[in-house]
Amino acid sequence: MMSIWFSTRSMTLALGVFLLAPTFAQARPDAMPGMNLGAMCYLKQGDAEPKEFHLTDEERKSGPFKNYDPTENQNLAAKQSIASLTKLLTSHWAVMALGPEYRFKTTVYMIRAGEVGHCNLHIKGDMDPYMGREMMTRIFTQLKPALAKKGCLFVERFSYDENFQVYLNVFKHQTDQSLSWIDPAYIFNPKSNHEGISDFIKIRSGLDGNLDNVVPVKSSDFADYLRKTPATAWTVLSRPLHMMLRDINKFSFNYPPNVLFEKLGGREGYKKFIKARLKLDDETDLYNGSGYPMKINDEKKYNKVTCNAIVRVLNDMSLGLKNYKGTREFQLADIMATGGAGETYSTFRKLYMAGTFENTLVAKTGSADNTITFAGMLSTSEGELYFAVLTAPKDGKSNASRLNIRSLVEILSQRYELKKFDYTQAGDMLPFDTYSELVEEQIAIPRLADYRMR
């Protein structure tokens, strides 16, 4: 869930001048209370264990917490609700399992039907989390002339497998941030997926044929069928994973990370991964990849993780990106939003747009029922500093929690000499690039050409 200031534009504008204050210490002291700090911890690059963050006496005297010390009574080892910080754990899993340059591969199969000029089509998906109207349009614009060249002018049957996930409005979140508050379960389910695919095929695909006959087919059944039936195949590649992860963490839209989480193995798969990778299976409990609370038997289930686990995951993800051997070098800024005014949009931009944080901070917000969280990395002359802040607002004062968190992060940053990392803003992710061209693939010709699709 993305963190926003208020639901109304007028309230946001009213706070605009205050947010441009050069130092947080200028904020009114009576604005500081309003949260319970579950935990704040940090891990300096090269250190073995995270440390609990506490204010010094001097920091209390000179800062906004003169009459209020939120850093007391923390529990670093307790699993706590983390809301959209979940997306960082999903990003970590994806980077380690797939690599930042991974591209999702969608394959379209053409099988000749009995009548001349007729064919059946099938799409094999790869759980591409950004398969939407834009990519579907690109695929079918190229597919129609490709089919014609193969002599297919009429589609008798259209099928797809369970890995072909489509949400037609998947890119709308870049202009309508309110989509980030939608329960992804309303979008990510077989019924909605089938409706989206069927509607597109009937109305926008440009194909001729029996387009009312769109059916789901299990991937295992189609694989068995394909071993016995001649087919022509075309593939198309998505944008690279690192761009998707940056979009996920920047806008905090909940649908894509949930799709990605399921592709990687879901709840049980994550337990195995995090145990093998960092031995943190006892400190993490994830139900999905976004952090949006799941309803199970009419009970809300929240992703809960220790502060210790979050900073260790950030550390490991940073090292994994730097050690990746590919076409270019990677860093956390390639998959997370950055501080400063240069970022076109992020869920924390208004709070951290001061020059102090420009190319010295990468971070992610979290917001859910009675939970406000923040985590990321500060770049210092002593190396990267990973931190996490987990809070529960008092009396629904979520904005007070965000202000408190910014103050704590600013105090932490003042303990070190910040050092800018080299990064140029990449802008928003586009739906496709030059790699997203429909390319014909050679597939083996089966022995039993007379096998009929059931």
VOGU-3710 file (C-alpha; in Angstrom, 3 decimals, decimal comma):
1> mmsiwfstrs> 0,000/0,000/0,000  1,362/3,373/-0,900  1,729/6,087/1,719  -0,089/9,337/0,963  -0,665/12,424/3,044  -4,383/12,859/2,903  -7,188/11,743/0,665  -8,139/15,266/-0,385  -6,204/17,555/-2,655  -6,877/20,612/-0,482
11> mtlalgvfll> -5,246/19,052/2,561  -2,203/18,080/0,517  -1,816/21,605/-0,829  -2,225/23,070/2,628  0,755/21,054/3,818  2,918/21,892/0,822  4,690/24,886/2,353  5,410/23,024/5,572  6,945/20,101/3,685  9,505/22,384/2,092
21> aptfaqarpd> 10,961/23,340/5,470  14,765/22,980/5,287  15,113/21,049/8,535  12,648/18,862/10,308  13,636/20,296/13,677  11,599/23,383/12,803  8,363/21,368/13,084  6,200/22,113/16,099  7,046/19,928/19,133  3,365/19,232/19,747
31> ampgmnlgam> 3,158/17,600/16,327  5,617/14,906/17,329  3,601/12,540/19,553  1,127/10,275/17,834  2,728/6,876/17,337  3,990/3,769/19,016  7,402/2,795/17,698  7,506/-0,966/17,379  11,130/-0,987/16,275  13,791/1,036/14,512
41> cylkqgdaep> 17,012/-0,664/13,534  19,934/-0,170/11,214  22,800/-2,175/9,772  26,018/-0,648/8,531  27,565/-2,330/5,522  30,134/-4,834/6,765  28,614/-5,264/10,237  27,396/-8,692/11,264  24,273/-7,753/13,206  21,691/-4,933/13,092
51> kefhltdeer> 21,538/-2,414/15,931  18,540/-0,951/17,691  18,224/2,795/17,158  17,984/5,004/20,259  18,157/8,775/20,652  21,067/10,168/22,616  20,475/12,745/25,336  21,969/15,404/23,087  19,706/14,481/20,174  16,676/14,765/22,417
61> ksgpfknydp> 17,724/18,193/23,692  18,336/19,702/20,260  15,683/17,898/18,231  11,897/17,672/17,994  11,630/14,934/20,644  12,411/17,172/23,612  9,377/15,977/25,545  8,872/12,678/23,825  11,257/9,743/23,216  9,653/7,285/20,796
71> tenqnlaakq> 12,729/5,043/20,754  11,983/3,552/24,170  10,363/0,133/24,650  11,231/-1,330/21,263  11,305/-5,002/20,327  13,795/-5,677/17,546  13,142/-9,417/17,464  9,324/-9,320/17,329  7,549/-9,941/14,036  5,443/-6,890/13,234
81> siasltkllt> 3,116/-5,788/10,450  5,207/-4,240/7,671  2,546/-3,345/5,054  4,170/-2,412/1,714  7,710/-2,999/2,926  6,735/-6,486/1,792  7,530/-5,314/-1,732  11,199/-5,065/-0,740  11,199/-8,714/0,307  9,505/-9,673/-2,965
91> shwavmalgp> 12,089/-7,604/-4,863  14,899/-9,353/-3,016  13,480/-12,783/-3,896  13,015/-11,817/-7,555  16,532/-10,373/-7,897  18,108/-13,475/-6,386  15,926/-15,992/-8,232  15,670/-14,362/-11,670  18,290/-11,608/-11,926  17,593/-7,911/-12,586
101> eyrfkttvym> 17,691/-8,306/-16,385  15,144/-11,124/-16,539  12,423/-10,628/-19,157  9,094/-12,436/-18,998  8,481/-14,525/-22,115  5,004/-14,881/-23,603  4,502/-17,438/-26,383  1,668/-17,574/-28,936  1,063/-20,945/-30,629  -0,793/-21,440/-33,905
111> iragevghcn> -2,218/-24,887/-34,634  -3,866/-25,503/-37,986  -7,537/-26,477/-37,812  -9,367/-28,851/-40,155  -10,653/-26,256/-42,618  -8,315/-24,403/-44,986  -7,368/-20,966/-43,656  -8,545/-21,826/-40,129  -6,412/-22,237/-36,998  -6,485/-22,471/-33,226
121> lhikgdmdpy> -4,424/-20,107/-31,055  -2,988/-20,690/-27,604  -0,989/-18,356/-25,330  1,573/-19,714/-22,918  2,246/-17,145/-20,199  5,155/-16,490/-17,867  3,255/-14,664/-15,089  4,294/-11,323/-16,559  3,042/-8,859/-13,889  2,697/-6,010/-16,394
131> mgremmtrif> 0,770/-7,796/-19,145  -1,926/-5,232/-19,885  -3,730/-3,427/-22,657  -0,535/-1,874/-24,031  1,432/-5,118/-24,390  -1,612/-7,053/-25,606  -2,172/-4,438/-28,317  1,467/-4,681/-29,366  1,319/-8,483/-29,534  -1,871/-8,688/-31,588
141> tqlkpalakk> -0,919/-5,829/-33,923  2,085/-7,935/-34,956  0,294/-11,280/-34,726  -2,431/-10,699/-37,314  -0,082/-10,217/-40,326  2,137/-13,047/-39,029  -0,884/-15,388/-39,020  -1,867/-14,279/-42,516  1,596/-15,178/-43,817  1,087/-18,673/-42,419
151> gclfverfsy> -2,300/-18,957/-44,078  -4,421/-18,515/-40,949  -7,280/-16,083/-41,620  -9,911/-17,380/-39,203  -9,482/-18,396/-35,552  -11,718/-21,282/-34,539  -10,593/-21,510/-30,918  -8,525/-19,358/-28,577  -7,007/-20,709/-25,359  -4,533/-19,620/-22,706
161> denfqvylnv> -2,869/-21,199/-19,674  -2,907/-20,277/-15,982  0,416/-18,431/-16,312  -1,038/-15,886/-18,726  -2,136/-13,216/-16,257  -3,705/-10,056/-17,681  -4,893/-6,840/-16,076  -5,790/-4,452/-18,882  -5,380/-1,306/-16,727  -2,038/-2,339/-15,235
171> fkhqtdqsls> -0,306/0,916/-16,314  -3,094/3,214/-15,182  -1,551/3,364/-11,685  1,132/5,747/-12,978  -1,480/8,457/-13,482  -4,066/7,361/-10,913  -2,330/6,579/-7,627  -5,667/5,738/-5,976  -5,407/2,321/-7,658  -2,745/1,444/-5,107
181> widpayifnp> -5,444/1,211/-2,443  -7,473/-1,411/-4,335  -7,459/-4,920/-2,886  -5,407/-6,895/-5,448  -7,648/-9,928/-4,831  -10,312/-8,119/-6,885  -7,941/-8,110/-9,865  -5,715/-11,142/-9,398  -8,129/-14,065/-9,652  -9,182/-16,494/-12,434
191> ksnhegisdf> -12,567/-14,836/-13,046  -11,182/-11,301/-13,527  -8,312/-12,662/-15,582  -10,657/-14,525/-17,933  -12,900/-11,486/-18,329  -9,942/-9,270/-19,207  -8,546/-11,704/-21,769  -11,947/-12,447/-23,313  -12,890/-8,771/-23,594  -9,636/-7,899/-25,298
201> ikirsgldgn> -9,783/-10,809/-27,755  -13,364/-10,025/-28,758  -13,081/-6,253/-28,993  -9,473/-5,202/-29,535  -7,453/-8,111/-30,971  -8,368/-7,385/-34,601  -8,655/-11,131/-35,281  -11,390/-12,746/-37,349  -13,043/-15,893/-36,081  -15,044/-17,493/-33,319
211> ldnvvpvkss> -13,818/-15,086/-30,670  -16,503/-16,091/-28,176  -14,656/-19,388/-27,778  -11,895/-18,250/-25,368  -11,041/-20,978/-22,876  -8,437/-21,623/-20,155  -6,301/-24,751/-20,615  -3,872/-26,143/-18,048  -0,242/-25,648/-19,030  0,475/-29,338/-18,378
221> dfadylrktp> -2,366/-30,406/-20,700  -1,200/-28,121/-23,482  2,414/-29,297/-23,082  1,234/-32,870/-23,539  -0,835/-31,835/-26,556  2,075/-29,927/-28,091  4,338/-32,989/-27,928  1,988/-34,669/-30,406  0,824/-31,806/-32,609  2,603/-29,545/-35,158
231> atawtvlsrp> 2,497/-25,857/-34,280  4,012/-22,516/-35,148  5,156/-20,337/-32,249  5,984/-16,672/-31,732  7,484/-15,190/-28,569  7,560/-11,694/-27,123  9,641/-10,371/-24,206  8,624/-7,937/-21,483  10,521/-4,999/-20,088  13,408/-6,125/-17,821
241> lhmmlrdink> 12,686/-7,054/-14,218  14,672/-4,203/-12,653  12,366/-1,644/-14,306  9,326/-3,496/-13,030  10,704/-3,613/-9,491  11,434/0,105/-9,532  7,879/0,788/-10,693  6,520/-1,525/-7,975  8,518/0,160/-5,213  8,032/3,675/-6,540
251> fsfnyppnvl> 4,230/3,611/-6,982  3,451/0,757/-4,572  0,711/-0,709/-6,778  -0,279/-4,041/-5,202  -1,250/-6,164/-8,202  2,191/-6,681/-9,893  4,113/-7,840/-6,773  1,363/-10,334/-5,932  1,648/-11,858/-9,416  5,441/-11,922/-9,109
261> feklggregy> 5,266/-13,510/-5,646  3,098/-16,348/-6,981  5,388/-16,887/-9,966  8,336/-17,294/-7,622  6,572/-19,896/-5,496  4,094/-18,167/-3,182  3,970/-18,437/0,602  5,638/-21,854/0,877  8,220/-21,014/-1,744  9,246/-17,877/0,121
271> kkfikarlkl> 9,740/-19,796/3,373  12,144/-22,131/1,612  13,965/-19,309/-0,135  14,525/-17,064/2,891  15,601/-20,031/5,029  18,162/-21,143/2,473  19,339/-17,615/1,723  19,509/-15,890/5,117  18,040/-18,337/7,651  15,262/-15,840/8,393
281> ddetdlyngs> 12,280/-18,172/8,056  11,432/-17,707/11,761  11,535/-13,906/11,363  9,337/-13,592/8,268  5,709/-14,543/7,656  4,379/-13,547/4,233  0,972/-14,281/2,748  1,501/-12,313/-0,460  4,037/-10,163/-2,272  2,482/-6,727/-1,763
291> gypmkindek> 1,624/-6,380/1,931  -2,078/-5,785/1,360  -3,912/-7,693/4,122  -5,386/-10,965/2,918  -8,763/-12,248/3,994  -8,673/-15,907/4,993  -11,885/-17,329/6,474  -13,123/-13,746/7,012  -10,010/-12,927/9,045  -7,421/-10,394/7,918
301> kynkvtcnai> -3,905/-11,781/7,711  -0,970/-9,369/7,742  2,573/-9,943/6,549  4,766/-9,781/9,644  8,542/-9,470/9,697  11,171/-8,444/12,253  13,110/-5,201/11,914  16,267/-7,291/11,904  15,085/-9,268/8,870  14,245/-6,176/6,815
311> vrvlndmslg> 17,680/-4,580/7,101  19,411/-7,894/6,456  17,315/-8,372/3,323  18,221/-4,858/2,118  21,901/-5,569/2,719  21,748/-8,882/0,857  19,775/-7,403/-2,033  22,303/-4,597/-2,451  25,182/-7,084/-2,498  23,307/-9,311/-4,926
321> lknykgtref> 22,764/-6,445/-7,350  26,382/-5,348/-7,165  27,666/-8,896/-7,687  25,341/-9,595/-10,595  27,194/-10,344/-13,824  25,248/-9,029/-16,780  25,241/-6,327/-19,428  25,612/-3,518/-16,867  26,134/-2,728/-13,190  23,200/-2,447/-10,781
331> qladimatgg> 22,493/-0,830/-7,424  19,489/-0,373/-5,125  18,517/2,863/-6,889  17,773/0,773/-9,990  14,912/-1,003/-8,225  13,823/1,527/-5,557  12,757/5,172/-5,487  15,318/7,793/-4,482  15,188/10,865/-2,292  15,412/14,461/-3,450
341> agetystfrk> 13,284/16,539/-5,789  14,488/14,787/-8,947  12,221/11,768/-8,524  9,122/12,371/-10,651  6,936/10,537/-8,156  7,292/8,272/-5,151  5,144/7,546/-2,127  7,660/9,453/0,051  8,813/12,220/-2,291  7,051/15,091/-0,472
351> lymagtfent> 8,646/14,173/2,839  12,158/13,545/1,529  12,542/15,971/-1,361  15,191/18,101/0,394  18,633/18,216/-1,205  20,038/16,357/1,804  18,430/13,168/0,532  19,104/13,612/-3,192  21,026/10,520/-4,333  21,807/9,675/-0,713
361> lvaktgsadn> 18,544/7,859/0,076  16,642/4,984/-1,496  13,556/3,892/0,381  10,078/2,376/0,504  6,999/3,335/2,508  4,332/1,109/3,977  0,794/1,873/5,121  -1,967/-0,481/6,269  -4,450/-0,849/9,117  -2,762/0,805/12,109
371> titfagmlst> 0,655/0,427/10,472  3,027/3,057/9,069  6,489/1,852/8,047  9,579/3,076/6,241  12,822/1,344/5,221  15,730/1,883/2,907  19,375/2,787/2,568  21,405/5,899/3,357  24,629/6,299/1,432  27,475/7,433/3,727
381> segelyfavl> 31,223/7,893/3,505  31,517/4,732/5,624  29,406/2,663/3,236  25,723/1,908/2,868  23,517/2,116/5,956  20,324/0,042/5,887  17,457/0,995/8,182  13,845/0,172/8,969  11,199/1,931/11,079  8,012/0,082/12,107
391> tapkdgksna> 5,275/2,086/13,804  1,638/1,948/14,862  -0,139/5,352/14,795  -2,027/6,444/17,890  -5,711/7,277/17,384  -5,375/6,951/13,620  -2,776/9,737/13,390  -0,914/8,249/10,449  0,475/11,603/9,351  2,048/12,147/12,773
401> srlnirslve> 3,781/8,790/12,393  5,195/9,805/9,013  6,490/13,074/10,465  8,064/11,232/13,381  9,683/8,735/11,050  11,183/11,489/8,915  12,614/13,123/12,013  14,172/9,850/13,177  15,652/9,173/9,740  17,063/12,688/9,627
411> ilsqryelkk> 18,664/12,223/13,055  20,162/8,906/11,904  21,541/10,557/8,767  23,152/13,325/10,841  25,251/10,764/12,680  27,115/10,026/9,452  28,621/11,942/6,563  26,253/11,354/3,666  27,840/10,576/0,322  25,952/10,817/-2,964
421> fdytqagdml> 25,796/7,769/-5,191  25,977/8,117/-8,960  22,491/7,787/-10,410  20,467/9,505/-13,121  16,682/9,450/-12,821  15,263/6,890/-15,227  11,679/8,183/-15,380  8,579/6,003/-15,372  8,645/2,539/-16,881  7,101/2,211/-20,341
431> pfdtyselve> 5,029/-0,840/-21,316  7,506/-2,241/-23,865  10,781/-1,628/-25,695  12,626/-2,829/-28,811  12,936/-6,336/-27,341  9,151/-6,600/-27,253  8,877/-7,757/-30,845  7,004/-10,872/-31,905  9,688/-13,348/-33,009  8,984/-16,702/-34,620
441> eqiaiprlad> 10,475/-19,658/-32,786  11,485/-23,035/-34,162  9,806/-25,896/-32,327  10,236/-29,646/-32,773  7,748/-31,362/-35,073  5,889/-34,092/-33,164  5,434/-37,622/-34,456  1,669/-37,848/-34,087  0,290/-35,070/-36,257  -3,247/-36,403/-36,100
451> yrmr> -3,599/-35,855/-32,328  -6,736/-33,809/-31,745  -6,929/-31,108/-29,071  -9,445/-32,072/-26,393
//
